[in-house]
Structures are given as structure tokens and as C-alpha cells.
Amino acid sequence: MKDRLFIFDTTMRDGETEPGRVHEPREKIRMARQLERMRVDVIEAGFPAASTGDFEAVQAVANAIKDSTVAGCAAPTTATSGAASRL
């Protein structure tokens, strides 16, 4: 088996940890498309359990992206893993 480097990008989720910073869904889709063009393997699009808006934004990114894997951050609790599993 060949060695392979997988790129896991957290730009969208980490960028929203700054107080008051929220990426609109269209911004997330634009960023995700650029990351996909750059051949990023996994795009962490947000924390879907944080709010209905974040869930919908992560879902919109997942629907728009075809060549990269889209991930949603979740904590090991029923509430957050349940939201992530509905994507």
C-alpha cells in the first residue's frame, strides 16, 4: 500500500470559534467549493448540533460537495451525535 497524506480542513468550524463570527451558508458553500478544488479530502463544515442554522448550513455544504468528504463536528453525547447522524 502506498503512503498517502489525507488533508482534513477545519477552516469553517474553527473560524466560527471567534466570538461573534458566523459564516453564512452561502459563504460556507463558496469556501467548501474552493477547498474541493484544492483536493482537500475532508471538509469539517461546522457543528450541526449548535443550532438549526448551523445544521442547515452543514447540510447545504454536504449537498453541494461531491468529491470531498464533508464532516460535522460532534461531541460524544446523544444530542450532538444525533444531529451529526441526521446529515
DSSP file (Angstrom, degrees, kcal/mol; ACC not computed):
  #  RESIDUE AA STRUCTURE BP1 BP2  ACC     N-H-->O    O-->H-N    N-H-->O    O-->H-N    TCO  KAPPA ALPHA  PHI   PSI    X-CA   Y-CA   Z-CA
    1    1 A M              0   0    0      0, 0.0     2,-0.1     0, 0.0     3,-0.0   0.000 360.0 360.0 360.0 135.3    0.0    0.0    0.0
    2    2 A K        -     0   0    0      1,-0.1     2,-0.2     0, 0.0     0, 0.0  -0.447 360.0-107.3 -75.2 148.9    1.3    3.4   -0.9
    3    3 A D        -     0   0    0     -2,-0.1     2,-0.4     2,-0.0    -1,-0.1  -0.538  42.4-172.5 -70.3 142.9    1.7    6.1    1.8
    4    4 A R        -     0   0    0     -2,-0.2     2,-0.6    -3,-0.0     0, 0.0  -0.998  20.3-143.1-143.1 137.1   -0.9    8.8    1.5
    5    5 A L        -     0   0    0     -2,-0.4     2,-0.5     2,-0.0    -2,-0.0  -0.881  17.0-155.8 -98.4 124.3   -1.4   12.1    3.2
    6    6 A F        -     0   0    0     -2,-0.6     2,-0.6    34,-0.1    34,-0.1  -0.860   7.1-144.7-100.2 134.1   -5.1   12.9    4.0
    7    7 A I        -     0   0    0     -2,-0.5    35,-2.5    32,-0.2    34,-0.7  -0.883  14.4-173.6-102.8 121.8   -6.0   16.6    4.4
    8    8 A F  E     -a   42   0A   0     -2,-0.6     2,-0.4    33,-0.2    35,-0.2  -0.950  11.8-159.2-115.7 108.5   -8.7   17.3    7.0
    9    9 A D  E     +a   43   0A   0     33,-3.1    35,-3.0    -2,-0.6     3,-0.1  -0.765  21.2 175.3 -98.6 131.8   -9.6   21.0    6.9
   10   10 A T     >  +     0   0    0     -2,-0.4     4,-3.0    33,-0.2     5,-0.4   0.118  41.8 120.6-115.8  19.0  -11.3   22.7    9.8
   11   11 A T  H  > S+     0   0    0      1,-0.2     4,-2.2     2,-0.2     5,-0.1   0.892  75.7  46.3 -52.3 -47.7  -11.3   26.3    8.5
   12   12 A M  H  > S+     0   0    0     32,-0.4     4,-0.8     2,-0.2    -1,-0.2   0.929 119.2  38.0 -67.3 -45.6  -15.1   26.7    8.6
   13   13 A R  H >4 S+     0   0    0     31,-0.9     3,-0.9     2,-0.2     4,-0.2   0.953 119.7  45.8 -71.9 -47.9  -15.6   25.3   12.1
   14   14 A D  H >< S+     0   0    0     -4,-3.0     3,-1.6     1,-0.3     4,-0.3   0.861 107.0  60.2 -62.6 -35.0  -12.5   26.8   13.7
   15   15 A G  H >< S+     0   0    0     -4,-2.2     3,-0.7    -5,-0.4    -1,-0.3   0.779 101.2  55.2 -63.5 -25.9  -13.2   30.2   12.0
   16   16 A E  T << S+     0   0    0     -3,-0.9    -1,-0.3    -4,-0.8    -2,-0.2   0.435  85.2  80.8 -88.8   1.4  -16.5   30.3   13.9
   17   17 A T  T <   +     0   0    0     -3,-1.6    -1,-0.2    -4,-0.2    -2,-0.2   0.645  69.7  97.1 -79.9 -12.5  -14.9   29.9   17.3
   18   18 A E  S X  S-     0   0    0     -3,-0.7     3,-2.3    -4,-0.3    -3,-0.0  -0.628  95.6 -97.7 -73.1 129.6  -14.1   33.6   17.3
   19   19 A P  T 3  S+     0   0    0      0, 0.0    -1,-0.1     0, 0.0     3,-0.1  -0.213 105.1   8.0 -53.5 129.5  -16.8   35.4   19.3
   20   20 A G  T 3  S+     0   0    0      1,-0.2     2,-0.6    -4,-0.2    -3,-0.1   0.365  96.2 124.9  84.1  -4.9  -19.4   36.9   17.0
   21   21 A R    <   +     0   0    0     -3,-2.3     2,-0.4    -5,-0.2    -1,-0.2  -0.797  27.5 163.0 -94.8 121.2  -18.1   35.3   13.8
   22   22 A V        -     0   0    0     -2,-0.6     2,-0.5    -3,-0.1    -6,-0.0  -0.997  30.5-138.0-135.1 130.2  -20.6   33.2   11.9
   23   23 A H        -     0   0    0     -2,-0.4    34,-0.1   -11,-0.2    -7,-0.0  -0.761  22.7-128.6 -86.1 128.4  -20.3   32.1    8.3
   24   24 A E    >>  -     0   0    0     -2,-0.5     4,-2.3     1,-0.1     3,-0.6  -0.401  27.3-108.3 -68.4 153.6  -23.5   32.4    6.3
   25   25 A P  H 3> S+     0   0    0      0, 0.0     4,-2.5     0, 0.0     5,-0.2   0.882 120.5  53.1 -53.6 -41.1  -24.4   29.2    4.4
   26   26 A R  H 3> S+     0   0    0      1,-0.2     4,-2.1     2,-0.2     5,-0.1   0.855 108.7  50.7 -65.5 -32.2  -23.5   30.7    1.0
   27   27 A E  H <> S+     0   0    0     -3,-0.6     4,-2.7     2,-0.2    -1,-0.2   0.911 110.0  49.9 -66.8 -42.6  -20.0   31.6    2.4
   28   28 A K  H  X S+     0   0    0     -4,-2.3     4,-2.8     1,-0.2    -2,-0.2   0.908 111.1  48.7 -63.1 -41.8  -19.6   28.1    3.6
   29   29 A I  H  X S+     0   0    0     -4,-2.5     4,-2.5     2,-0.2    -1,-0.2   0.918 111.6  49.7 -64.8 -42.4  -20.6   26.6    0.2
   30   30 A R  H  X S+     0   0    0     -4,-2.1     4,-1.7     2,-0.2    -2,-0.2   0.929 114.0  44.9 -61.4 -45.3  -18.2   29.0   -1.5
   31   31 A M  H  X S+     0   0    0     -4,-2.7     4,-2.6     1,-0.2    -2,-0.2   0.912 112.6  51.7 -64.3 -42.4  -15.3   28.0    0.8
   32   32 A A  H  X S+     0   0    0     -4,-2.8     4,-2.6     1,-0.2    -2,-0.2   0.892 107.5  51.9 -64.0 -39.9  -16.1   24.3    0.5
   33   33 A R  H  X S+     0   0    0     -4,-2.5     4,-2.2     2,-0.2    -1,-0.2   0.895 110.9  48.2 -63.6 -38.5  -16.1   24.5   -3.3
   34   34 A Q  H  X S+     0   0    0     -4,-1.7     4,-1.6     2,-0.2    -2,-0.2   0.925 111.5  49.3 -66.9 -43.5  -12.7   26.1   -3.2
   35   35 A L  H  <>S+     0   0    0     -4,-2.6     5,-2.3     1,-0.2    -2,-0.2   0.890 110.3  51.8 -61.5 -38.7  -11.4   23.5   -0.7
   36   36 A E  H ><5S+     0   0    0     -4,-2.6     3,-1.7     1,-0.2    -1,-0.2   0.907 106.7  52.6 -64.5 -41.4  -12.8   20.8   -3.0
   37   37 A R  H 3<5S+     0   0    0     -4,-2.2    -1,-0.2     1,-0.3    -2,-0.2   0.825 106.1  54.8 -61.2 -30.6  -10.9   22.4   -6.0
   38   38 A M  T 3<5S-     0   0    0     -4,-1.6    -1,-0.3    -5,-0.1    -2,-0.2   0.408 119.3-116.5 -82.8   3.0   -7.8   22.2   -3.9
   39   39 A R  T < 5 +     0   0    0     -3,-1.7     2,-0.3     1,-0.2   -32,-0.2   0.810  48.0 174.6  65.7  34.6   -8.5   18.5   -3.4
   40   40 A V      < -     0   0    0     -5,-2.3    -1,-0.2     1,-0.1     3,-0.1  -0.550  23.8-148.5 -67.1 133.8   -9.0   18.6    0.3
   41   41 A D  S    S+     0   0    0    -34,-0.7    28,-3.1    -2,-0.3     2,-0.4   0.934  77.2  22.4 -73.3 -47.6  -10.0   15.1    1.5
   42   42 A V  E     -ab   8  69A   0    -35,-2.5   -33,-3.1    26,-0.2     2,-0.6  -0.987  63.7-164.3-129.5 128.5  -12.3   16.0    4.4
   43   43 A I  E     -ab   9  70A   0     26,-3.1    28,-2.9    -2,-0.4     2,-0.9  -0.947  11.3-151.1-113.0 114.0  -14.0   19.4    5.0
   44   44 A E  E     - b   0  71A   0    -35,-3.0   -31,-0.9    -2,-0.6   -32,-0.4  -0.766  16.8-175.9 -84.9 109.7  -15.3   20.0    8.5
   45   45 A A  E     -     0   0A   0     26,-2.6     2,-0.3    -2,-0.9    27,-0.2   0.524  45.7 -69.1 -91.8  -7.2  -18.2   22.3    7.8
   46   46 A G  E     - b   0  72A   0     25,-0.5    27,-3.2    12,-0.1    -1,-0.2  -0.977  55.6 -62.2 153.3-165.9  -19.4   23.1   11.3
   47   47 A F    >   -     0   0    0     -2,-0.3     3,-2.4    25,-0.2     4,-0.4  -0.842  40.9-168.9-120.3  87.9  -21.1   21.9   14.5
   48   48 A P  T 3  S+     0   0    0      0, 0.0     7,-0.5     0, 0.0     3,-0.4   0.703  82.1  58.8 -59.7 -22.4  -24.6   20.8   13.4
   49   49 A A  T 3  S+     0   0    0     24,-0.5     3,-0.1     1,-0.2    25,-0.1   0.599  86.1  80.9 -80.8  -9.3  -25.9   20.5   17.0
   50   50 A A  S <  S-     0   0    0     -3,-2.4     2,-0.3     1,-0.2    -1,-0.2   0.877 110.6 -28.0 -65.7 -37.7  -25.1   24.1   17.8
   51   51 A S     >  -     0   0    0     -3,-0.4     4,-2.3    -4,-0.4    -1,-0.2  -0.980  59.3-100.4-167.7 165.4  -28.2   25.4   16.1
   52   52 A T  H  > S+     0   0    0     -2,-0.3     4,-2.6     1,-0.2     5,-0.2   0.898 122.2  54.0 -61.6 -40.2  -30.8   24.8   13.4
   53   53 A G  H  > S+     0   0    0      2,-0.2     4,-2.1     1,-0.2    -1,-0.2   0.896 109.2  46.4 -62.2 -41.4  -29.0   27.3   11.2
   54   54 A D  H  > S+     0   0    0      2,-0.2     4,-2.6     1,-0.2     5,-0.2   0.903 111.6  52.0 -69.4 -39.7  -25.6   25.5   11.6
   55   55 A F  H  X S+     0   0    0     -4,-2.3     4,-2.4    -7,-0.5    -2,-0.2   0.944 112.0  46.1 -57.8 -47.9  -27.3   22.2   10.9
   56   56 A E  H  X S+     0   0    0     -4,-2.6     4,-2.3     1,-0.2    -1,-0.2   0.859 111.9  51.6 -65.7 -35.9  -28.8   23.6    7.7
   57   57 A A  H  X S+     0   0    0     -4,-2.1     4,-2.2     2,-0.2    -1,-0.2   0.922 111.2  46.4 -67.0 -43.9  -25.5   25.2    6.7
   58   58 A V  H  X S+     0   0    0     -4,-2.6     4,-2.5     1,-0.2    -2,-0.2   0.908 113.2  50.3 -64.5 -40.7  -23.6   21.9    7.2
   59   59 A Q  H  X S+     0   0    0     -4,-2.4     4,-2.1    -5,-0.2    -2,-0.2   0.897 108.8  51.9 -64.0 -40.3  -26.3   20.0    5.3
   60   60 A A  H  X S+     0   0    0     -4,-2.3     4,-1.5     2,-0.2    -2,-0.2   0.901 110.5  48.2 -63.1 -41.0  -26.1   22.6    2.4
   61   61 A V  H  X S+     0   0    0     -4,-2.2     4,-1.7     1,-0.2     3,-0.4   0.937 110.2  51.8 -63.4 -46.0  -22.4   22.1    2.2
   62   62 A A  H  < S+     0   0    0     -4,-2.5    -2,-0.2     1,-0.2    -1,-0.2   0.866 111.0  48.3 -59.6 -36.7  -22.8   18.3    2.2
   63   63 A N  H  < S+     0   0    0     -4,-2.1    -1,-0.2     1,-0.2    -2,-0.2   0.788 113.4  47.4 -73.3 -27.4  -25.3   18.6   -0.7
   64   64 A A  H  < S+     0   0    0     -4,-1.5     2,-0.4    -3,-0.4    -2,-0.2   0.717  99.6  75.2 -86.7 -22.2  -23.1   20.9   -2.7
   65   65 A I     <  +     0   0    0     -4,-1.7     5,-0.1     1,-0.1   -32,-0.1  -0.781  44.1 163.1-101.6 132.7  -19.8   18.9   -2.4
   66   66 A K  S    S+     0   0    0     -2,-0.4    -1,-0.1     3,-0.1     4,-0.0   0.713  71.9  42.2-116.3 -31.9  -19.3   15.8   -4.4
   67   67 A D  S    S+     0   0    0      2,-0.1     2,-0.3   -27,-0.0    -2,-0.1   0.633 107.3  56.6-100.4 -15.1  -15.5   15.0   -4.5
   68   68 A S  S    S-     0   0    0    -36,-0.0     2,-0.4   -25,-0.0   -26,-0.2  -0.762  86.3-111.2-109.2 159.6  -14.5   15.7   -0.8
   69   69 A T  E     -b   42   0A   0    -28,-3.1   -26,-3.1    -2,-0.3     2,-0.5  -0.787  28.1-146.3 -88.4 133.1  -16.0   14.2    2.3
   70   70 A V  E     -b   43   0A   0     -2,-0.4     2,-0.3   -28,-0.2   -26,-0.2  -0.889  18.3-170.7-103.4 128.7  -18.0   16.7    4.4
   71   71 A A  E     -b   44   0A   0    -28,-2.9   -26,-2.6    -2,-0.5   -25,-0.5  -0.864  14.3-151.1-118.0 151.0  -17.8   16.2    8.2
   72   72 A G  E     -b   46   0A   0     -2,-0.3   -25,-0.2   -28,-0.2     2,-0.2  -0.981  26.3-119.4-117.9 134.7  -19.8   17.8   11.0
   73   73 A C        +     0   0    0    -27,-3.2   -24,-0.5    -2,-0.4     2,-0.3  -0.471  38.3 174.7 -71.6 140.5  -18.1   18.1   14.4
   74   74 A A        -     0   0    0     -2,-0.2     7,-0.1   -27,-0.1   -27,-0.0  -0.996  25.0-135.4-147.5 146.3  -19.9   16.3   17.3
   75   75 A A        -     0   0    0     -2,-0.3     2,-2.5     2,-0.1     6,-0.3  -0.584  42.8 -94.5 -92.9 162.4  -19.2   15.6   20.9
   76   76 A P  S    S+     0   0    0      0, 0.0     2,-0.3     0, 0.0     3,-0.0  -0.293  90.3 105.9 -78.7  58.7  -19.7   12.2   22.5
   77   77 A T  S  > S-     0   0    0     -2,-2.5     4,-2.3     1,-0.1     5,-0.3  -0.911  80.2-115.3-129.3 160.0  -23.3   13.0   23.7
   78   78 A T  H  > S+     0   0    0     -2,-0.3     4,-1.9     1,-0.2     5,-0.2   0.905 112.1  52.2 -61.0 -42.9  -26.6   11.8   22.4
   79   79 A A  H  > S+     0   0    0      2,-0.2     4,-1.6     1,-0.2    -1,-0.2   0.933 115.7  36.8 -63.1 -48.2  -27.7   15.3   21.4
   80   80 A T  H  > S+     0   0    0      2,-0.2     4,-2.0     1,-0.2    -1,-0.2   0.897 118.9  47.0 -77.2 -38.9  -24.6   16.3   19.3
   81   81 A S  H  X S+     0   0    0     -4,-2.3     4,-2.0    -6,-0.3    -1,-0.2   0.844 110.2  55.7 -70.7 -30.2  -24.0   12.9   17.7
   82   82 A G  H  X S+     0   0    0     -4,-1.9     4,-0.8    -5,-0.3    -1,-0.2   0.908 107.9  47.7 -65.2 -42.1  -27.7   12.6   16.9
   83   83 A A  H >< S+     0   0    0     -4,-1.6     3,-0.7     1,-0.2     4,-0.3   0.916 112.5  49.3 -65.0 -42.6  -27.6   15.9   15.0
   84   84 A A  H >< S+     0   0    0     -4,-2.0     3,-1.2     1,-0.2    -1,-0.2   0.862 106.8  55.7 -65.5 -35.4  -24.5   14.8   13.1
   85   85 A S  H 3< S+     0   0    0     -4,-2.0    -1,-0.2     1,-0.2    -2,-0.2   0.685  97.9  63.7 -73.4 -16.7  -26.0   11.5   12.2
   86   86 A R  T <<        0   0    0     -4,-0.8    -1,-0.2    -3,-0.7    -2,-0.2   0.546 360.0 360.0 -82.7  -6.8  -29.0   13.2   10.5
   87   87 A L    <         0   0    0     -3,-1.2    -1,-0.2    -4,-0.3    -2,-0.1   0.503 360.0 360.0 -67.2 360.0  -26.9   14.9    7.9
